[in-house]
Amino acid sequence: MVRYLPATHELFVSGWAGSTQPNVFVTSARIDVGAATVYRGRMLPIERPDVVANTGRNDWLPSGFQVQVGLPTSLPSGEQPIAVWIRLSNGIEFLLSATKATQSIQITGQTPPSRGIMLMLLAAILAPLLALLTLSRIAAWSPRPWVATYAPSLFGLTVLFSFSILVATGTTGSSLPLLLHEARIAQSDTARWLGDLRPIRSDEWEVITPMAISQSTHTPPFPMVNRHYGADGQNMMVIGMTGVPVWHISSLAKPATWGFFLFDLRYALAWYWWFPFFACFTAVWLLLQRFFAMDWRQAAGWSASLALAPYSVGFSGWPAYTVFFPLLCMVAMERVLHSQRMANGLAWGGLLGTALTGYVLTLYPAWQIALAYLLAPLALAWLWQQRSILRFQSAQWAGLAASLGMTVFLLGSWWLDAQEAVHWVRETVYPGRRTTGAGGDIDPWFLIKGLMSPATMYGPSPLMNPSDAGSFIFLFIPTTVCALLAWWHRRKLDTIGIALLGYTALAFLYLFMGMDATVARLSLWGMVPTYRIDIALALAQVLTIGWVVHARPDVSLASAPPIKNLAIAIGVLTAALGWYLFQKLPTLIAMEIPPPMVWISCLGWGGLGYLLIVRQYGLLAFLFCLWTLSTSLPFNPLVHAPTRIALDPALSASLQESHTAPRAMTAVVGERAWSMLLPAAGVPVLNSVHYHPPRTLWKDLDPTGEHAALHNRYQRLFLRVQALPSETTAYRIHTPRLDEVVLTLDPDHFDFNRLKVHTVIAGPADSALLSRNASLEHAGSGPDWTVFKVRPGKNP
């Protein structure tokens, strides 16, 4: 058996080999892939009683072997032949016989980038780092005060430079090559340069990214309703998170998709991937400076630790993108209220309205509601504290009017074209009518989930997938103590501190104690699953630290013995809490955590708390950011995005010859990856991802709505063929998961005219069954696929 894992670029080879001479033994193996020898050495022995039974050679019981080898990055992509040579103790080597299926593999190559690309990527990394290290020193040496004034702006330009370089190189962190490899029916010029592809992020590489690509391959491009998805088409206005490119005025509020309108596919996908991270970084960085006067270098550290946190990276940047919009709203609001000129007020007001619309159109209530409960009170608290210096003049009124007008215009335009689809989604069993929660179901070790991420994100766990394992390093005890110290030093409470600590207390109440079901429903907290609140709590922590830095100006007190003793006590308490929570881990998780990591994590956690109390903010920001990025960045692969996705020429020809009618559709049987990839390649399919149920299909197959509870949902729709009992109908509907619907068809009795498709495509195993179907005729085939044309007939 030969198995290639594209996610890790590894090859598994197993089989058996024996010597016919009793005094000669099998010693080693050599594995050649293409022209390269990828392995030479010993093998893992495995007992093979089946070999003994078939050969009668009892001495061949230990003849089985297995080899696991990482393939070199220089191995070219595409189909490569495999040869396994066995070496005997007498020095003779022989080629092991193999079946046709194991004589070659399809490689998703990890081709290293060119020297020019490497230099550009290096420049993208070094530019902001060098700016952080040098600009302050240059400002200190320079006699000109404007150098220090413009240092933050120069750093901001280096961040923009890095984003531009990453887009210009066409790099992305998407795991899209996984879909291309699994499908086996298309070619592209994508290449994996570095790191492992991440199967767990299937919502990205299997759903959102292919749907975004399908918009560009549609005729005309970027439609509101994409006719590649089912008989009714898919309204692309209701795709949440980063969304997909739609030629619509509301796309002004979906900046992650702008690249599709500006560039070809490779650079559009690069923009699509990197924009959420850079946008979130910029928004947090600006907010910490504008609202809390934080030093721009410290603000950069905290911004990076949020935008590039394991939680953000694990969910493909979508949490960072959701955070970006409300923070941009707050920055724009601050600028509107301090504008002196009407033109500035109008510009910032327009940006405020656009950002507010973008926040709404992320369409993920779990993050939106949790963030709204944090940032809305914070904005009101800031306004209250600024009330004595704010003056509402023509610039402010113009800005607020521009904000309201832009929000109404963009959201109203979106609603006019999306309301029908929104209605269908709201009427679904899932997610439209999903039962609201009441909280109180989180585990105590949630507080140390971020400490465990270096292990749990990269190792298999039956209790946490790698994306859910990513979180943040929470410093709730030290930040609370610092907040109390700030109030004690100032001898008064302030609304911003109350808003931030009040939110944290409310979130903890919801997490660990829960709410009354009615309160949770009316307050909308019930729409926030407890395991999705990490991003809002992390932002609350960063903002609290920003407020603490601003609220405790007396640095001399930090070195006072009582404060140092308190800092030591808080550090020890934090470390002890970490140790206690590590001991409370479920056994299946605890087994994944090396004991040295427990000690190091607890000591590091306590050390960060100590630094916060003694006001070592620069060192704290540096260590916190270093810990965060060293955990999260290896999770991302570095991939050269494709400039095209082209179907196998023979398959494309078979589909074109069979599609004689306009808008002819293809039903995909058995192959999950095909139903996702074909729309991206420009082929209309009956079954794929459907954000609102394909009503025409289900109306035809379930006219009475008897099975509506099964198919009235967001769904990845899969067709399978299987013999069904004669007393039942020729098809069966079931849902193995909340977001999947499986339509099982009897290969002998189902009439494919009922699907109202023109062609059916299936893999080898299903093709053998479908060849007996009276409503289908063979239209073409390849090594991995067969196309059937649906014979015209009376629709039952």
N, C-alpha and C positions, 0 to 999 in steps of 0.2 A: 504494500500500500504506500502511496505517495500523497502527502498532504502539504499544501503550501498555505501559510498564514500570512496574508498581506499586512495585517495590523502590526506584526512584529518582524516581518520579513524573515521568517524562519521556515525551515523545511523539515518535515517529519518523514522518515523512510523506515518502513518495517517490512519484514519478509522472513525467509529462512534460507539457510545454506548449510550443506553438510559435505563432508569428505567421504569418498567411497573407500579410502584406504584407512585401516584402523590405526596406523601409526602416523598419520598425517592429520593435522588439525586446522580448523579455520582460525585465523589469527586477527584479521583486520578487514576493513572495508575502505574502498575509495569511491567517492560519489562525484561524478562529473555533471555539471549543468551547463549545457552549451559547450563552449570550448574551455571552460574554467573548471578546475578541480576545487570543489568547495569544502571537501572533507577527506581526511585520510587519518584513520586511527581505529581504535577499538570500538566495540559495539556493546550495547546493553543486552545481555543474554535473556532470552525468554523461552520457556518450555512450550513445545508444540506437540501435544498429544495427537492432533489431527494428522501431522506429518507421519508420526509413528503408525497410526492406523492405516494410512494410505500407502505407505512404503514397506511396512513390516520391519523397518530398521529401528530397533529399540535404542540404539546408540545415538539416534538423531532426535531424541526427546529435547535436548537443550539447543536445538539448531535454530530456533527463532532469534531474531535480533531487532533492535530498534536504534535509530540514530536521530538525534535532534541537533540541527546545525543552523546557525545564523548565516544568512547569505551575504556576500560582500555587496557593498553599495554600488560597486562598478558594474554589477551584472545588468545587462540591458533588459528593458521591458519587452513584453510580448511572450509568445509561445517558445519555450526552450526545451530541447531534448534532455532526457535524464539517463544516465548510465551508471549502474552500480556494479563495481568490480569487487570480487572477493579474493583475498590473498590467503594462501595456505602456508603452513609452516615450512614447506619445502621450497618456498619462494615463487611458486606458480600462482598467477592471477588468472581469473576467468570472469567473463561477463555474465552477470546474473540475468536469467531470462525474466521477462516482464510481460504483463498483459498490455494490450493496446492502450488502455486507459491510464497506465502508469508509465508510459514511455515519454511523456512530456508534461509540462506544467505551464500555466499562464502566469508569468511573473509581473507583479506590479513593482517596477524597478525603483530603487533608491539612488537615482543618478545624481552625483554631486553637481552643484551649480558650477558655472564657469567662473574663471578667475575674476572677470569683471563684475559678475553678480555678487561674488563673495565680498569684493571690495565695497560694493554699494551697501550690502547688508551690514558689513562691519561699520561703515560710516553711519548707518541708521542707528546703531547701538551706541557708538562712541560719542556722537554729537551731543546728545543731552547730558551724558555723563561728564564729558569734558566741560560743558557749560556749568554744570553744578559745581565742579571742582575749581574752576578758574575764575568765573565772573566775579565772585565776591572778593577774591584776592586782587584782581585787577582794579576793582572799585576801591579797595583799601589803599592801593599804591598810587592811584591816580589823584592828582590834585583837583580834578574837575568833578564837582558833585553830581553832574548829570550822568556820569558813568554808573554810579550806584542806582540812580533813579531808573535807568533803562535796563539794568541787569535782568529783572524779571521778564521784560518784553523780549530781550535777546534769547533768554532761555525758552520762552514760548515759541520763538521762531525755530529753534532747533527741534522742538517737538513736532512742529508742522513739517519741518524738513524730513524727519524720520518717517512720518506718515507718508509723505510724498514718495520717499525712496522705496518704501515697502510696496506701495501701489505700482510704482514704475517698474519694479522687478517682477510684478505679477505673482507675488508670494501670498500664500494663504495658510491658515491653520485648519482648513476644512478636511474632513476625511472622505471627501467625494470619491477618491480612487477605490474605496471599498465597494461602492455601488457599481462602478465600472468593472471591477474584477468579478464580483458576484454575478453580474448580468451575462458576461461572456459574449454579448452580441453587438458590442460597439467598441470603437477605437477612439482614442483621444491622445493628445500630446501632453497630457499631464504627467508629472513626475514627482515622486516623493523624495525630497532632498535630505530630510533629517527627521528623526523621531519616529514614534509609532502612531499609526492610524488608530482611531478610537471608535470601535464598534458601538460603544455605549451611547455615543452622541448621534443616534440614528435619526432623531427628530431634525437634526441639521443636515447630515449627508444623504439621508434617504427621503426627506420630505421637503423642508424649506428651500434648501439650495437647488434641488432639481426643479421645484416649482418656479423658482426665480428664473432659472435658465429656460424653462418652457415658455415663459413670457417673451423671451427674445427670439425663440424659434417659431412662435405663432405668426400666422398671417391674417391680419396685420399684426405687427409686434405690439406688445404691452397692452393687451386688451383689458377691459373691465371684466368681461366674462370670457374665460379661456375655454374654447371648444375642444381642447384636447382631453378634457376630463368628463367623461360620461355623456349621455344623450342630452342632458340639460346644460352641460357646461358647468364650470366652477366660477362663482363670483370671487374674483381675486381681491376685492376690497376688504374682505373679512379675514384675511391672513394676518395674524398678529405677530408679535415680537418685532423683528426687523422688517417684516412685511416683504412684499415682492414688487418689482417695478410695474407700475400701472400708469398709462398715459392719462393722468387725471390731475386736476388742480390740487387735490389733497396730498399728492406725492411731495409737495413742498414741505410737508411735515413728516416725511419719511426719508431723512437724509442718507440713511444707509443704502438706499436704492439708487441714489443719484448717479452712481458710477455706470449703471447700465445705460443711461441716457447719454453719457459723455464718452465712453470708451468701448473698445471691443470686449469680448467675453472675459478674457484673461484678466485684464486690468479692472473690469467691473467686479469680478469675484474678489479680487484683492481688496478693493475699496469696501465691498460688502462685508468682508471679514474683519478688517482692521478698524473701521470707523467706530463701532461701539466702544472699543477699548480706549482709543485716543479721545473720543468725545467725552466719555465719562471722566477720564483723567483730567482733561481740561476744565470741565465744569466743577469738579471737586476742588481743583487747584485754585480756580478763580474765587470760588465761594469762601474757602478758608481765608484767603487774603482780604476779600471785600467785607466779609461779615465779622471776622475775628482778628484781623490784622496779623495773621500768622506769617512768620518769615517764609519767603517764597521757596527756600530750599527744603525746610521742614514740610511745607505744604505739598511739595512734589513727592516726598517720601510717603506721606499719608495717602495722597491721591493714587499713587502707583499701587499701594497695598490694598486699595479698594477696587480700582479698575481691573487689576490683574490678579485678584485674589483667587484661590482655588475654586471658590464657589462660582465666580464669574467665568473663569476659564472652563470649568467643568460643564457649564451650561452654554457653551459656545458664544459667550459675550452678551447674551441676552439680558442677564441681570444688570450688567453695566449700562446697557443701552436704555433700560427702563429708568435707571437712576439719573442718567444724563438729562432727560427732559425736565423733570421737576427742579433739578438744581439750576439748569439754564433759565427756567422761569424765575427763580429767586434772584439770580444774578441780573437778569434783564429788569426785573421789578426794581431792584436797588438802583440801577442806572436810570430808569425812568424817573424815579423819585428825586434823583440828584441832578437831572438834566437842567441846564440853563437855557438851552436853545430849543425851539419847537422842533426843528429838524431832527435833533438828537432824540427828543422825546418820541417823535413819530417812529423813528427807526427802531429804537429799543422796544417800544410798544408793539410794533409789528412782530419783532422777534419773540416777545413774550407770548403773543397770541399763537404764533406758529409752534413754539415749544409746548404750549399747553395742549394744542391739538395733537402734536406728536405723542405726548404722554397718554392721551385718551386712546390713540390708535395703536398703541402696543397691545391692547386687547388681552391683557393677562391680569385679571382682578387680584390674584393671589399676591403679586408684587405691588400692583398699583394701590390697592387699599392699604396695605401695610405701610407703604411710603407716604401716602396721603395723611394718615393719622400722625406721622412724625413731622412732616414738613409744613402742613397747614398751620398747626399751632405754633411752630417755630417762626413762620413768617409773621403771624399776628403778634407774637412776643417781640420780635425785632421791630415791628412797626410801633408798638407801644413804647419801646425804649427810645426810639428815634423821634417820637412825637414832638419834642421840643424844637427840633432843628428842621423838621420837614415843612416845606411850604408848598401848597398846591397852587401853582400858577398855570399859565397857558401851556407850558411845555408838559407839565404833569397831566393836565386834563386831556391834552392831545394824545399823549402816550397811552393813557388808559382807554381812550376812545379807539385808538388804533389797535390796541390789544383785543378789546371786545369785538371790534369789527372783523379783525383777522380770524379770531376764533369762530365767530358765527359763520363767516364766509367759508372757511375751510371745512369745519365740521358739518355745516349745512349742505355743502356740495357733496361731501362724502355720504351723508345720510340719504340724500335724494337717490343715489345710485346703489346704496348698500342696504337700504331698509328692508327690502324683501328678503334678502339673504340673512340679515340679522334676525328677522322674524322666524325663519326656518331654524336657525341655530338655537334661538331661545326656546323653541318648541321641542327640541330634542330631549331624549332621556339623558344623554350625556353629550356635552357639558351643560346644556340649557337648564335642565331641571335637577341638576346634581344636588343632593342633600347637603344643606349647610352643616358645618361642624360647630362644636362648642369648645374646642381646645381641651387643655388638661391632659393630653395624651403623649406628651413629649418625655423622653427619657432623661434622667438627671445628667447622664454623660454627654448630653447635647453641648454643655459648656466647654468640653474639651474635644469636641469633634474636630475643630481646627488644628489642635495639637496632634491628632492622630492622622491627619490628611497625608503626611509624607509616606505613610505606610498603606493606609486604606484606599487611597486613590490609585495605587499602582499594584495592588494585590487583589485576588478574587475574594469576595466575601458574600456569604449567603444572606446577610442581613442588610448590606448596603452596596449599591452599585457605585462605580467610581465617580460618577457625577454627584450623587447624593453625599458621597464621602467628603467632598470638598467643602470647606467652610472657612471660617475666619478665626483669628486668635482673639478671643474676647478677654477684656481686662475690666470686668464689671466692678469688682471689689475696689481696685485702685482708683478707677475713675470716679466712683461714688465718694470715696474718701477725699479725693482731690476737690470734688465739687463742694463737699461740706467745709473743707478748709478754705476754699475761695469765699464762701459765704461768711465764714467766721472772720477772715481777714478784713472783709469789706463791711462787716457788721450789718449786713442786710441781704435779703433775698432778691433775686432778679428774675424777670419773666422768662428769659431765655434758658437759664439753668433749670427753672421749674418745668418748662416745656420739655426739655431733653430728658431730665431724670424722670419726669412723670410718664413720658412715653415708654422709657425702659421698664418702669414698674408695671405699666399696663401690659406691655408685651410679655413680661414674666408671668403676670397673673394669667394671661390667656394660655401661655405655654404649659405651665405647671399646675394650675388650679382649674382653669376653664371658666367659662361664663355660662350664665343662664341661657338656655337655648333661644328664648325669645329675644333677649338682649343681643346675642350673637347674630341673630337673623336681622333684626332691625338696624343694628349698627354696621352691618356688612362684614364684621369680623369673621363671621361663619364661613365666608368665602375665601378665607386665608388658611390653607392647611398649615399646621404647625411646622412641618418640615420645609416650608418655603419662606420662613420669616427671617432667615439668616441675613439676607442682604439689607433689610431695614434695620435690624439690630446693629449690624456692622457700621452702617452709615450713622446711626445714632451715636455709636461709640466714637467715631472719627470727629463728629461735630461736637460732642461733649469735650473731647480732648482739645479741640480748637477753642472752645469757650473757656476751658480751664486755663489754657495758655494766656488768653486775653484777660481773664478775670483775676489772675494772681500775679500782679506786676512786681511785687517786692521779692526780688531774687535772693536777697540776703537772708531771708527767713528760711530758705531751703537748706542752708548749712547749719542752722541752729540745732543743738543736740536733741531737743524734743522731736523735731521734724525727722531727723536722721533715725532716731530710735523708732519712731512711728513707721518710717519707710521700711526699716528692717523687719518690724513686726508684720506689716502688710505683705512684704515679700515672702516671709516664712508662711504666713497664713495662706497666701495664694498657692505656693508650692505644695503645702499640705493638702489643700483642697484638690489640687490636681492629682496627687497621689491617691487620695481617697476615691476620687471618681474613676481613676484607672482601675482600682480594685473592684469597682462595681460594674465593670464592662461585662456584657454577655460573653460566655466562654468562646463562642465562635469568632468574636471580634478580638478578644484578648489574645487569642492564639496568633494573630497576625502582627502583634506589636512586639518587637524585640525588647527584652528587659532594659538594655542600655538606653533605648529611645524613651522609655518611661522616665528614667532618672533625668536625662538631658532635657526632656520637655518640661518636666516639673520645675527644675532649676531655672530653665530659661523663662518660663512663665512667671516665676517669682521674681527673677531679675528684672523683667520688663516692668513689673509692678513697682519695684523699688525705684527704678529710674524715673518713673512718672511722678512719684511722691516727692523726690528730691529735685525735680524740675530739670533733669538732664534731657531736655526735649530733643535736642539735635541728635544725641547718641541713641535715644529711644526711637526716633523716627527712622534712623539708619538701620538699626538692628531689626526693628519690626518689619521694615520693608524687605531687608535681606532674607529674613526667615520666610516671609510670605512668597517672594518671587522664587526662591530656591525650591519651594514646594510646588508652585503652580506652573512655572514656565516649561519644565520637562514634559508636562502633560500634552502640550501642543505639538503636533507634527509641523514640519515646514514643507509645504507642498507648492510646486509650480502649477498654478491654475491652468486649466485647459483653454485653448483658443477655440476649440470646436468639440463636439461630440457627434461622431459619424457612425451610423449603423453599419453592420456588416453588409457589403455591397450586394451579396446574393439575397440576404433577407430584405433589404430595401427594395430590390427589384421584384421579389415575390409579392411584397405588400402592394407595391404600385400597380403591378399587373392585375391584382385581385380587386383593387379599389377602383371600380369603374364609376361609382356614384360619388357626388360631392359629399364632403364630410363623412366619408365612410369610416366606421369605427372597427377597432380590433378588440376582441376579448382575449385576455391573457389568462391562461390556465396553468396553475401550479407554480409559476415562477414569480416569487415576491418581487425580486429586483427588477424584472422586466416591466411590471406594471408601474414602477416608479420612474424608470429610465426612459421608456418609450415616449412619454409626453415631452420630456426634455429634448429628445431627438426629433421632435416635430410630428410624432405619430399619434393621432387621436385614439384613445383607448376607452373601453367601457368601464373598466375597474382600475382604480388607483387610490389616491388619497382624496377624500371628499369631506370638506369642512361642513357642508350641509348635505344631507342625504340625497342621493340621486333619485328624485321622486318618480320620474317616468319608469325607471327600472322596477322599483318596488311596487308601484301601482299596477304594473303588468303582472308581476309575480305574486303579489299579495294584495289583490284588489279589495278584500274586506278589512285589511289592516290587522288580521289575526296575529301576525308576528311583528307588529310595529315596535314592541318593546325591545326586539332584537336588532332591528335595522334602522330605527329612527335615532341616529346618533352620528357624531363625528366618527368617521370610519376609514380604516384602511381595508378596502374591499378585495378579498381574494376569492378566486374561483378554483375549485378542486373537483376532480372526477373520482368517483368511487361508486361501486355497485351498491344500490340501495334495495331494501326489501321490496318485493313486488307489490305488496299491499299498500305501499306508500306512494306519494307522488314521485315524479322524476327528479326532484330537487329537494334540498333541505337547507334551512337557514339556521346558523347558530353563531354565537359570539363568544370566543374563548377569552377575550379581554375587553376592557371598557372601550378601547378605541379600535377594535377589529371586528369585522363581520366576515364570516366565511359562508360562501354559497357553494354547497356541494351538489354536483350534477351527476346523474347516472349516465355513464358513457354510452349505454345501449339505447336508452329510452328518451333521453332529453332531446327536444327539438331546439336547436340553436337559433332558429328563427325567432324564438320567444325573446331573445336578447336584443333583437334588432341590430345585429352587427353583420358586417360583410366578411370578416375573416376571424379566424381563431389561431392563436399561436400557442404552442406548448413545447415542453421539453421531451426528451426521448421516451421516458417511462409513460407519461400521459399520452403521448402521440400514439403509442401502440394501442391504447384503449380507445382513443378517439377515432382511429382508423376504421372501427366497426360501426361508427355512428352514421345512420342513413342520411342525416341532414348536412353532412360534411363531405367535401371531396378534397383530395390532396392538391396543394397548389405550389409546393416547393419545400425544400428541406436543406439543412446543413448539418454539421457535426453535432450541434447542441440544440437545434430547433427544427420545428416543422410548422409550416403554415397551411391551414385548411381554409378553403373557401366555403362559405355557407350556401348550400343549394337553395334557390328560391322555393318557397313553399308556403302553404297556408299557415298562418300563425294560429296555433291552437287557442 
